[in-house]
Amino acid sequence: MLRRKTTLSDLALFRIIALICGSISLSLGWGAIFQRYWWHAGYNPKLGRVTTGPTLAWVVYGVILLVAGIFPWKWLFKRRKR
């Protein structure tokens, strides 16, 4: 018997990457908030100065990516075609 090669669909690959990146972003942001780091600093070489951003943004980005990875997109697409 011949077996088909199983491949991940584009949607499954997106879901896996979204879950991994979302969990990393959420855990890093949540950990920084628990250590009382409310702002994270970075350096923008194009502008040549230090920039800051809220740590809560990392938590929000992580939640958005987790929802995108968990949400049943195929169900939404099938429902939309009706």
C-alpha positions in Angstrom: 0.0 0.0 0.0 1.1 3.5 -0.8 0.9 6.1 1.9 0.2 9.7 1.3 2.7 12.2 2.8 0.9 14.2 5.4 1.6 17.9 5.2 0.5 20.7 7.4 -1.9 23.0 5.8 -1.2 26.7 5.7 -3.8 27.3 8.4 -2.4 24.7 10.7 1.1 26.2 10.3 -0.3 29.7 11.1 -2.0 28.4 14.2 1.1 26.7 15.5 3.2 29.8 14.9 0.6 32.1 16.4 0.3 29.9 19.5 4.1 29.8 20.0 4.7 33.5 19.4 1.6 34.5 21.4 2.6 32.4 24.4 6.2 33.7 24.4 4.9 37.3 24.1 2.3 36.9 26.8 4.7 35.2 29.2 7.5 37.8 28.7 5.0 40.7 29.2 3.3 39.1 32.2 6.7 38.4 33.8 7.8 42.0 33.3 4.6 43.3 34.8 5.0 41.1 37.9 8.6 42.4 38.3 7.1 46.0 38.1 8.6 46.9 34.8 5.8 49.0 33.3 7.9 50.3 30.3 10.5 48.6 28.1 13.2 50.6 26.5 14.8 50.1 23.2 17.2 51.9 20.8 16.1 53.1 17.4 19.2 53.4 15.2 17.2 55.2 12.5 16.2 58.0 14.9 19.4 57.7 17.0 17.6 57.8 20.3 16.2 55.6 23.0 12.5 54.7 22.6 10.1 53.3 25.2 6.9 51.3 25.0 4.4 49.9 27.5 4.9 46.4 28.7 1.2 45.9 28.7 1.4 46.0 24.9 3.4 42.7 24.9 0.6 41.1 26.9 -2.1 42.4 24.5 -0.1 41.2 21.4 0.2 37.8 23.1 -3.5 37.5 23.8 -4.3 38.5 20.2 -2.0 35.9 18.8 -3.3 33.2 21.1 -6.9 34.0 20.1 -5.9 33.9 16.5 -4.3 30.5 17.0 -7.1 29.0 19.0 -10.1 30.4 17.0 -11.7 27.8 14.6 -11.0 29.6 11.3 -12.3 26.8 9.1 -15.7 27.0 10.8 -15.8 30.7 10.1 -14.9 30.4 6.4 -17.5 27.6 5.9 -20.1 29.7 7.6 -19.2 32.7 5.5 -19.6 30.9 2.2 -23.2 30.0 2.9 
